[in-house]
């Protein structure tokens, strides 16, 4: 019992640090909290679950507007979603995306790539990559069937965090930001994160289905479609995480906090478009 209680306390401590680090909400943290977070980085999908819960409110209002008024109100869905995740994360992952873009686009040796990655100034590569990902994300939200938005969009935020954990698991640690998170995250941790992510997605899918059921839609069709999309979405998120780790290891020789942030942002349109495609095909 003591061992279980100790593990539970460690999980809570790690979650406090993860929430403080990845959201606008802050707890008073100790070094013990930070240590627990680095050892339990596999809990990160729970942060995505919290974003998913918030999405039911912010994106739910946008869906209601689009459903009732149509036309240009469809644009409210991607706007609400992106505002939620960008401001909710204090643009933390977006900053990693711009740094990653600079590091990838610059030509030269590995040292040149690393120098561009760590440069505090944003160059054309960072702007270009960030703009491309934002546009792709916007289009991915627009491609998601309106009847499935409240199931797929909340789940997608969990999947992005799964991708981050897999990038950390397959990445080589640097000597800077997130080095301990990467070094202490292995394949076993990644598999645990996938299990946690699956549970979180199931809960969000049920909540979303319940809301849509109350709105008059067929709950069976919504839930079955959502679960099918979940399987493909989780698989794609794992592949994106592994691919990002491979690219980063090859280009920079490591995976750091910027790479993890970029993984979160790059996975978003890929996961959403995959699930939107599956939903559209299945619902036909």
N, C-alpha and C positions, 0 to 999 in steps of 0.2 A: 504493500500500500504506500509506503514511504517513497519507494522508487517511482511509482505511478504519479504520486503527488508532485515529486520533484520534476518529472518530465512535463507535467501539466504547467507548473510554474515557469519552466523554461520556455514552453510554447507561448504562454501569455506574454512573457518578457520579450520574446522575439517578435511577436505580433505588434507590441507597442512600438518597437523600433521600426519595423517595416511600415506601419501606418504613418509614423512621424516622418519617415524618410521619403515615402512615395505619395503622400497626400498633403493637403493644406493643413490638416489637423495635427497638432503637436502634443506629445506627452513630455513630461520632464524625464529625460533619459539619463541612465548611468552607463558606465563602461560595461557593466554586466549585461545590460540590455543590448548593447552593440555586439558584444561577444556572442550572445545567444542568437541574434539575427544572422550573424555570419555562419554560425553552425547549423542554423535551421532555415536556410534560404529557400528550402523546398516549401515553406509555408506561404510564399509570395502569392500563389493563386488566390488566397483568401482576400488579399487586398483587391484583386480583380473582382472578387465576389462583392465586396463592398461598393466598388464602382458600379457594378451591375444593379445593385439595389437602388442606388441614386438614380440610375438611368430610368427606372420605372417611373420616377417623378418627372425628371427633366424631358426625357425623350417621349414619355407618355403624353405629356401636354402637347408636344409637337405632332405626335401621331393623331391625337384627337382633332387637332386643328386641320391637319391634312385630310383626315377622314371626312370631316364635316364640310370643309370649304374647298378642298381639292386645289387644282391649279398650282399656282406658285407656292402654296402652303406646303407642298411636298419638300421644298427646300428647307423647311423648318427642322426636319428630322436630322440631316447631317449637321446643320448648324448647332442644334441643341446637343447632339452627341459630342462634337468636337470641342465645343465650349466647356462641356462638363469634364472631359478628360484632360484638356490642356490646362485649364485653370485649376482643376482638381489636383493636378500633379505639379503645379507651379512651373509648367513647361520644362520639367526636369528631363523627361525622356526626349522631348523635342530638341533640347540643347545637345543631348548626346547624338541625335540624328544629324544635326548640322556639323558637329565635329567629325562624325564618321564620314559624312559627305566630303568634307575638305580633305580628310586623310586618304580617301579612296581615289579622288579625282586627280590629286597632284601627281606629277610624274617624277621619276627618279628612283633612288635606292630606298631600302626599307627605312633608313634613318630619316629620309625626306618625308615618307608617309607618316612616320611617328611624330615628326616635328609639326606637320600640318594638323594631325589629329589633336595634339595637345596645345596648339596655338589658341589663345583666348579670342582672337579676332576671327570673324566669320568671313570666308572667302566665297567666290563664285560657286565652287563645288558644293559647299554647305548649303547655300541658298538654293541652288538648282535641285539638289537631292531632296531637300526639305519641301520645296514647292511641288515636286513630282509626287512625293508621298502624300502630301495634303490633298492634292487634286485626286489622286487615286483613291484615297480614303473617302473623300466627298462622293465620288462616283460609286464607290462600293456601297455606301449607305443608300444612295439613290436607287441602286440596282436591287436592293433587298425588298422583297414583296412587302407592301405595307401591312398586310395581315400577319406577317411573321416578325416584324421589327421588334416587338416587345419580348420575343423569345430569343432571336438570334443576336441582337445588339448587346444585351446584358451578358449573354454567354461569351461573346467574343472577347470581352475584357478579361475574363478568366483565362482564356486561351492565350492571350498575349503574354500573360505572366508565366504560363507554362513554357512558352517559347523562350523567355528570359532564363528560366532555370536550366533548360536544356543547353542554351548557349553557354551558360556558366559551367555546366557539367562537362562539356566537350571542349571548353576553352583552356588555354594555357594562362596562368595568372601572370599579371604584370607586377611591378613594384609600386604601383600607385593606387588610385581609387578602385575600390571593390576587389582588391587583390585577394583578401582573405575570403571573401564570398566565393570567388571563383575557385580558389585552392581547396576550400572545404566542401565544395559541391561536386558530387560524383554521380555516376550512372544510377546508383541506388537512390540517391537523393532526387534525381530527376524523375525516376519512376514513381517515387512517393508523391512528387508534385503532380504528376499526371493523374494519380488516383484521387488526390485532393481536388484537383481541377475537375475531374469527372463528377465527383459528388456535388461540388459547387454548381456546376452546369445543370445537373439534374434538378437541384432545388430551384434555380433561376427559371428553368424551363417550365417547371410546375407552376411557379408564381405567375409567369407570363401567360401560360395557358389559362390559368384561373381568371386573370384579368380579361382576356379575350373571350372567354366563355361568358363572363358577365356582360360583355358587350354584344353577345348574340352569335358568336362564331362557333363552329363545330370543334369542341375541345379534343376529340379523338384525332381528327385530321391534323390539328395544330400540334398536338403533343407528339404524335408519331413522326411527323415531318421534322419537328424540332430535334428529336432524338437522333434521327438519321443525319441531320445536318451536324449535330454535335460530334458524332463519330468521325466524320470527314474533317470537321474543323479542328478537332484535337490532333488528328493525324498530321494535318498540314502545319499546325503550330509547332509540333515536335520537329518536323522536317525543316521548317524555317529556322528554328533555334540551332539545329545541328549545322545547317548550311552557313548561318551567320558566324558560328564559331570557326568553321573551316576557312571562310574568307578572311576573318580577322587573324587567325593563326598564321595563315599564309602571307598576308599583306603586312601585318604589324608584328607578328610573333607572339601575340597575346590577346586576351579578351579583358577589357577593363570596363569601368562604369559607363563610358560613352558607348561602347559596343552593346552593352545590355540595354541601354536606353534606346539605341537605334533599332535593336531587335524588336522591342516593344512596338515602335512606330511602324516599322516595315512589315511586321506580321499583321497589323490591323487590316489593311486593304486586301492582303492575300487571303487571310482567314475569312473575312466578310464576303469577298467575291466568291470564294469556294462554297460557302454555305448558301449564299444567294442563288448560285447556279443549281445546287442540289435541291433547294426548296422550289425553285421555279420548275425544274424538271419533274420533281415528284408531285407537285400540285397540279400539273397538267393532266 
